[in-house]
Amino acid sequence: MKELDLRGEPCPVPLIKTLKALEKLDEGEKLRVLVDMPCARENVPKHMVEDGHEVEVKDGEKEMEIIIRKRNGG
């Protein structure tokens, strides 16, 4: 599983980097993303769900772990 540590990155950087990383994955592969900025904690999972990817979120006090499984054709 590929991992991105985007803690401390201001918006929209986490979303852009997540989208670019997903482009390089095959269908069904997973991407683990760590974010801590309020904007990214809201926007990254929301955008991934809207794009049809499977998303699992582990929301901690200081950071959020987002596991994204790339959708078919995504």
The first five atom37 places (N, CA, C, CB, O) and aatype in JSON, in Angstrom:
{
  "aatype": [12, 11, 6, 10, 3, 10, 1, 7, 6, 14, 4, 14, 19, 14, 10, 9, 11, 16, 10, 11, 0, 10, 6, 11, 10, 3, 6, 7, 6, 11, 10, 1, 19, 10, 19, 3, 12, 14, 4, 0, 1, 6, 2, 19, 14, 11, 8, 12, 19, 6, 3, 7, 8, 6, 19, 6, 19, 11, 3, 7, 6, 11, 6, 12, 6, 9, 9, 9, 1, 11, 1, 2, 7, 7],
  "atom_mask": [
    [1, 1, 1, 1, 1],
    [1, 1, 1, 1, 1],
    [1, 1, 1, 1, 1],
    [1, 1, 1, 1, 1],
    [1, 1, 1, 1, 1],
    [1, 1, 1, 1, 1],
    [1, 1, 1, 1, 1],
    [1, 1, 1, 0, 1],
    [1, 1, 1, 1, 1],
    [1, 1, 1, 1, 1],
    [1, 1, 1, 1, 1],
    [1, 1, 1, 1, 1],
    [1, 1, 1, 1, 1],
    [1, 1, 1, 1, 1],
    [1, 1, 1, 1, 1],
    [1, 1, 1, 1, 1],
    [1, 1, 1, 1, 1],
    [1, 1, 1, 1, 1],
    [1, 1, 1, 1, 1],
    [1, 1, 1, 1, 1],
    [1, 1, 1, 1, 1],
    [1, 1, 1, 1, 1],
    [1, 1, 1, 1, 1],
    [1, 1, 1, 1, 1],
    [1, 1, 1, 1, 1],
    [1, 1, 1, 1, 1],
    [1, 1, 1, 1, 1],
    [1, 1, 1, 0, 1],
    [1, 1, 1, 1, 1],
    [1, 1, 1, 1, 1],
    [1, 1, 1, 1, 1],
    [1, 1, 1, 1, 1],
    [1, 1, 1, 1, 1],
    [1, 1, 1, 1, 1],
    [1, 1, 1, 1, 1],
    [1, 1, 1, 1, 1],
    [1, 1, 1, 1, 1],
    [1, 1, 1, 1, 1],
    [1, 1, 1, 1, 1],
    [1, 1, 1, 1, 1],
    [1, 1, 1, 1, 1],
    [1, 1, 1, 1, 1],
    [1, 1, 1, 1, 1],
    [1, 1, 1, 1, 1],
    [1, 1, 1, 1, 1],
    [1, 1, 1, 1, 1],
    [1, 1, 1, 1, 1],
    [1, 1, 1, 1, 1],
    [1, 1, 1, 1, 1],
    [1, 1, 1, 1, 1],
    [1, 1, 1, 1, 1],
    [1, 1, 1, 0, 1],
    [1, 1, 1, 1, 1],
    [1, 1, 1, 1, 1],
    [1, 1, 1, 1, 1],
    [1, 1, 1, 1, 1],
    [1, 1, 1, 1, 1],
    [1, 1, 1, 1, 1],
    [1, 1, 1, 1, 1],
    [1, 1, 1, 0, 1],
    [1, 1, 1, 1, 1],
    [1, 1, 1, 1, 1],
    [1, 1, 1, 1, 1],
    [1, 1, 1, 1, 1],
    [1, 1, 1, 1, 1],
    [1, 1, 1, 1, 1],
    [1, 1, 1, 1, 1],
    [1, 1, 1, 1, 1],
    [1, 1, 1, 1, 1],
    [1, 1, 1, 1, 1],
    [1, 1, 1, 1, 1],
    [1, 1, 1, 1, 1],
    [1, 1, 1, 0, 1],
    [1, 1, 1, 0, 1]
  ],
  "atom_positions": [
    [[0.85, -1.17, 0.0], [0.0, 0.0, 0.0], [0.9, 1.24, 0.0], [-0.97, 0.0, 1.22], [1.8, 1.37, 0.83]],
    [[0.63, 2.14, -0.93], [1.38, 3.4, -0.99], [0.89, 4.31, 0.12], [1.22, 4.08, -2.38], [-0.28, 4.27, 0.49]],
    [[1.79, 5.13, 0.66], [1.44, 6.03, 1.75], [1.87, 7.45, 1.44], [2.08, 5.56, 3.04], [2.92, 7.69, 0.84]],
    [[1.02, 8.39, 1.85], [1.33, 9.82, 1.75], [1.19, 10.44, 3.13], [0.39, 10.53, 0.72], [0.14, 10.32, 3.76]],
    [[2.23, 11.09, 3.59], [2.16, 11.83, 4.85], [2.02, 13.3, 4.49], [3.43, 11.56, 5.76], [3.0, 13.96, 4.12]],
    [[0.81, 13.81, 4.59], [0.53, 15.19, 4.21], [0.21, 16.06, 5.41], [-0.63, 15.23, 3.22], [-0.43, 17.11, 5.29]],
    [[0.67, 15.63, 6.57], [0.47, 16.42, 7.78], [1.22, 17.74, 7.64], [0.94, 15.64, 9.05], [2.38, 17.77, 7.21]],
    [[0.55, 18.82, 8.01], [1.16, 20.14, 7.95], [1.01, 20.83, 6.61], [0.0, 0.0, 0.0], [1.38, 22.0, 6.47]],
    [[0.47, 20.13, 5.62], [0.29, 20.71, 4.28], [-1.0, 21.51, 4.24], [0.28, 19.59, 3.19], [-2.06, 21.0, 4.62]],
    [[-0.94, 22.77, 3.78], [-2.16, 23.59, 3.69], [-3.0, 23.2, 2.48], [-1.79, 25.07, 3.61], [-2.48, 22.68, 1.49]],
    [[-4.3, 23.45, 2.56], [-5.19, 23.2, 1.42], [-4.86, 24.16, 0.29], [-6.68, 23.34, 1.84], [-4.52, 25.32, 0.53]],
    [[-4.96, 23.69, -0.93], [-5.5, 22.43, -1.4], [-4.44, 21.36, -1.67], [-6.27, 22.66, -2.64], [-4.72, 20.38, -2.36]],
    [[-3.24, 21.52, -1.13], [-2.13, 20.61, -1.41], [-2.47, 19.14, -1.12], [-0.93, 21.01, -0.6], [-2.2, 18.29, -1.97]],
    [[-3.06, 18.8, 0.04], [-3.35, 17.38, 0.3], [-4.28, 16.75, -0.75], [-3.98, 17.23, 1.67], [-4.06, 15.61, -1.16]],
    [[-5.29, 17.47, -1.17], [-6.21, 16.93, -2.17], [-5.5, 16.74, -3.5], [-7.42, 17.86, -2.33], [-5.67, 15.71, -4.15]],
    [[-4.72, 17.73, -3.92], [-4.01, 17.63, -5.2], [-3.02, 16.47, -5.18], [-3.26, 18.95, -5.5], [-2.97, 15.69, -6.14]],
    [[-2.24, 16.33, -4.11], [-1.26, 15.25, -4.02], [-1.93, 13.88, -3.95], [-0.35, 15.44, -2.8], [-1.43, 12.9, -4.49]],
    [[-3.08, 13.82, -3.28], [-3.83, 12.57, -3.2], [-4.33, 12.17, -4.59], [-5.01, 12.69, -2.22], [-4.21, 11.01, -4.99]],
    [[-4.89, 13.12, -5.31], [-5.39, 12.83, -6.67], [-4.26, 12.37, -7.59], [-6.07, 14.07, -7.26], [-4.44, 11.43, -8.37]],
    [[-3.1, 13.02, -7.51], [-1.96, 12.63, -8.34], [-1.46, 11.23, -7.99], [-0.81, 13.66, -8.19], [-1.09, 10.46, -8.87]],
    [[-1.44, 10.92, -6.7], [-0.99, 9.59, -6.27], [-1.97, 8.51, -6.75], [-0.85, 9.53, -4.74], [-1.54, 7.43, -7.16]],
    [[-3.26, 8.8, -6.72], [-4.26, 7.84, -7.18], [-4.12, 7.55, -8.67], [-5.66, 8.36, -6.88], [-4.37, 6.42, -9.1]],
    [[-3.73, 8.54, -9.45], [-3.55, 8.35, -10.89], [-2.53, 7.26, -11.18], [-3.12, 9.66, -11.55], [-2.63, 6.57, -12.2]],
    [[-1.55, 7.1, -10.31], [-0.47, 6.14, -10.52], [-0.81, 4.73, -10.05], [0.78, 6.61, -9.81], [-0.06, 3.79, -10.3]],
    [[-1.95, 4.58, -9.37], [-2.35, 3.27, -8.85], [-3.23, 2.53, -9.83], [-3.07, 3.42, -7.51], [-3.92, 3.13, -10.65]],
    [[-3.2, 1.21, -9.73], [-4.11, 0.37, -10.51], [-5.44, 0.26, -9.77], [-3.5, -1.05, -10.76], [-5.52, 0.53, -8.57]],
    [[-6.48, -0.12, -10.5], [-7.79, -0.32, -9.89], [-7.68, -1.3, -8.73], [-8.8, -0.84, -10.94], [-7.01, -2.33, -8.82]],
    [[-8.34, -0.98, -7.64], [-8.35, -1.85, -6.47], [-7.19, -1.66, -5.52], [0.0, 0.0, 0.0], [-7.24, -2.14, -4.39]],
    [[-6.14, -0.96, -5.94], [-5.02, -0.7, -5.05], [-5.42, 0.33, -3.99], [-3.79, -0.21, -5.84], [-6.34, 1.12, -4.19]],
    [[-4.71, 0.29, -2.86], [-5.02, 1.19, -1.76], [-3.95, 2.25, -1.58], [-5.18, 0.41, -0.47], [-2.78, 2.04, -1.87]],
    [[-4.4, 3.4, -1.08], [-3.54, 4.52, -0.75], [-3.87, 4.94, 0.67], [-3.72, 5.71, -1.77], [-5.03, 5.16, 1.01]],
    [[-2.83, 5.06, 1.5], [-3.0, 5.51, 2.89], [-2.52, 6.96, 2.96], [-2.21, 4.59, 3.92], [-1.38, 7.26, 2.61]],
    [[-3.4, 7.84, 3.42], [-3.09, 9.27, 3.48], [-3.25, 9.76, 4.92], [-4.02, 10.08, 2.52], [-4.25, 9.47, 5.57]],
    [[-2.25, 10.48, 5.4], [-2.31, 11.1, 6.72], [-2.44, 12.61, 6.55], [-1.05, 10.74, 7.58], [-1.63, 13.23, 5.86]],
    [[-3.45, 13.2, 7.19], [-3.65, 14.64, 7.15], [-3.96, 15.13, 8.56], [-4.8, 15.03, 6.16], [-4.43, 14.37, 9.41]],
    [[-3.7, 16.42, 8.79], [-4.02, 16.98, 10.09], [-4.67, 18.36, 10.02], [-2.77, 17.07, 10.92], [-5.19, 18.84, 11.02]],
    [[-4.65, 19.0, 8.88], [-5.26, 20.31, 8.74], [-6.77, 20.17, 8.62], [-4.68, 21.06, 7.52], [-7.25, 19.28, 7.92]],
    [[-7.55, 21.03, 9.31], [-9.01, 20.92, 9.28], [-9.6, 20.85, 7.87], [-9.62, 22.07, 10.01], [-10.49, 20.05, 7.6]],
    [[-9.11, 21.67, 6.98], [-9.62, 21.69, 5.6], [-9.41, 20.34, 4.92], [-8.94, 22.8, 4.79], [-10.31, 19.82, 4.27]],
    [[-8.22, 19.78, 5.07], [-7.89, 18.49, 4.45], [-8.69, 17.36, 5.09], [-6.38, 18.2, 4.56], [-9.11, 16.43, 4.4]],
    [[-8.89, 17.43, 6.4], [-9.66, 16.39, 7.1], [-11.09, 16.32, 6.56], [-9.67, 16.66, 8.62], [-11.7, 15.25, 6.57]],
    [[-11.61, 17.44, 6.12], [-12.96, 17.47, 5.56], [-12.97, 17.15, 4.06], [-13.59, 18.84, 5.81], [-13.76, 16.33, 3.61]],
    [[-12.09, 17.81, 3.31], [-12.16, 17.76, 1.85], [-11.62, 16.49, 1.2], [-11.43, 18.9, 1.3], [-12.19, 16.02, 0.22]],
    [[-10.55, 15.92, 1.73], [-9.96, 14.75, 1.07], [-10.94, 13.56, 1.09], [-8.63, 14.35, 1.75], [-11.22, 13.01, 0.02]],
    [[-11.46, 13.14, 2.25], [-12.38, 12.0, 2.22], [-13.66, 12.3, 1.43], [-12.73, 11.58, 3.63], [-14.17, 11.44, 0.71]],
    [[-14.17, 13.51, 1.57], [-15.4, 13.89, 0.87], [-15.21, 13.78, -0.64], [-15.81, 15.34, 1.25], [-16.06, 13.22, -1.34]],
    [[-14.12, 14.3, -1.14], [-13.85, 14.27, -2.58], [-13.65, 12.84, -3.08], [-12.62, 15.11, -2.91], [-14.1, 12.5, -4.17]],
    [[-12.99, 12.02, -2.29], [-12.75, 10.63, -2.71], [-14.07, 9.85, -2.8], [-11.79, 9.93, -1.71], [-14.26, 9.07, -3.74]],
    [[-14.97, 10.06, -1.85], [-16.28, 9.41, -1.88], [-17.07, 9.9, -3.09], [-17.07, 9.69, -0.57], [-17.7, 9.1, -3.79]],
    [[-17.04, 11.2, -3.34], [-17.76, 11.76, -4.49], [-17.24, 11.18, -5.8], [-17.62, 13.28, -4.5], [-18.01, 11.03, -6.76]],
    [[-15.95, 10.86, -5.85], [-15.36, 10.26, -7.06], [-15.62, 8.76, -7.16], [-13.86, 10.52, -7.1], [-15.25, 8.13, -8.15]],
    [[-16.26, 8.18, -6.14], [-16.65, 6.78, -6.19], [-15.64, 5.8, -5.61], [0.0, 0.0, 0.0], [-15.8, 4.59, -5.77]],
    [[-14.59, 6.31, -4.96], [-13.61, 5.43, -4.34], [-14.14, 4.9, -3.01], [-12.27, 6.17, -4.13], [-14.98, 5.54, -2.38]],
    [[-13.65, 3.74, -2.6], [-13.97, 3.23, -1.26], [-13.06, 3.95, -0.27], [-13.78, 1.66, -1.17], [-11.85, 4.04, -0.48]],
    [[-13.65, 4.45, 0.8], [-12.89, 5.24, 1.76], [-13.14, 4.73, 3.17], [-13.26, 6.74, 1.65], [-14.28, 4.5, 3.58]],
    [[-12.05, 4.55, 3.9], [-12.1, 4.19, 5.32], [-11.36, 5.28, 6.08], [-11.48, 2.76, 5.6], [-10.22, 5.59, 5.75]],
    [[-12.0, 5.86, 7.09], [-11.42, 6.97, 7.82], [-11.21, 6.58, 9.28], [-12.31, 8.23, 7.72], [-12.1, 6.02, 9.92]],
    [[-10.02, 6.87, 9.78], [-9.72, 6.73, 11.21], [-9.37, 8.12, 11.7], [-8.54, 5.69, 11.47], [-8.26, 8.61, 11.49]],
    [[-10.32, 8.75, 12.37], [-10.18, 10.14, 12.78], [-9.67, 10.21, 14.21], [-11.51, 10.89, 12.64], [-10.4, 9.91, 15.16]],
    [[-8.42, 10.61, 14.35], [-7.83, 10.77, 15.68], [-7.91, 12.21, 16.14], [0.0, 0.0, 0.0], [-8.39, 13.08, 15.42]],
    [[-7.44, 12.44, 17.35], [-7.49, 13.78, 17.92], [-6.63, 14.77, 17.14], [-7.06, 13.75, 19.37], [-7.03, 15.92, 16.92]],
    [[-5.43, 14.33, 16.72], [-4.5, 15.25, 16.06], [-4.4, 15.03, 14.56], [-3.14, 15.1, 16.66], [-4.01, 15.94, 13.83]],
    [[-4.75, 13.86, 14.09], [-4.62, 13.58, 12.67], [-5.69, 12.6, 12.21], [-3.24, 13.02, 12.36], [-6.37, 11.96, 13.01]],
    [[-5.82, 12.52, 10.91], [-6.78, 11.6, 10.3], [-6.02, 10.69, 9.34], [-7.92, 12.38, 9.56], [-5.2, 11.14, 8.55]],
    [[-6.34, 9.4, 9.44], [-5.81, 8.42, 8.5], [-6.94, 8.08, 7.53], [-5.26, 7.13, 9.25], [-8.04, 7.71, 7.94]],
    [[-6.65, 8.21, 6.24], [-7.63, 7.94, 5.21], [-7.09, 6.82, 4.33], [-7.96, 9.21, 4.36], [-6.03, 6.96, 3.73]],
    [[-7.82, 5.71, 4.27], [-7.45, 4.59, 3.39], [-8.41, 4.64, 2.2], [-7.53, 3.18, 4.15], [-9.62, 4.59, 2.35]],
    [[-7.83, 4.75, 1.01], [-8.62, 4.89, -0.2], [-8.33, 3.69, -1.1], [-8.31, 6.24, -0.94], [-7.17, 3.41, -1.41]],
    [[-9.38, 2.98, -1.52], [-9.23, 1.91, -2.51], [-9.7, 2.49, -3.85], [-10.06, 0.61, -2.11], [-10.86, 2.9, -4.0]],
    [[-8.79, 2.51, -4.81], [-9.1, 3.12, -6.11], [-10.24, 2.38, -6.8], [-7.85, 3.14, -7.01], [-10.23, 1.15, -6.9]],
    [[-11.2, 3.14, -7.26], [-12.35, 2.57, -7.94], [-11.98, 2.16, -9.35], [-13.53, 3.56, -7.95], [-10.98, 2.6, -9.91]],
    [[-12.82, 1.31, -9.92], [-12.64, 0.92, -11.31], [-12.83, 2.13, -12.2], [-13.63, -0.2, -11.7], [-13.79, 2.88, -12.05]],
    [[-11.9, 2.32, -13.12], [-11.98, 3.44, -14.05], [-11.63, 4.78, -13.45], [0.0, 0.0, 0.0], [-11.82, 5.82, -14.09]],
    [[-11.11, 4.77, -12.22], [-10.82, 6.04, -11.54], [-9.44, 6.56, -11.76], [0.0, 0.0, 0.0], [-9.09, 7.62, -11.24]]
  ]
}
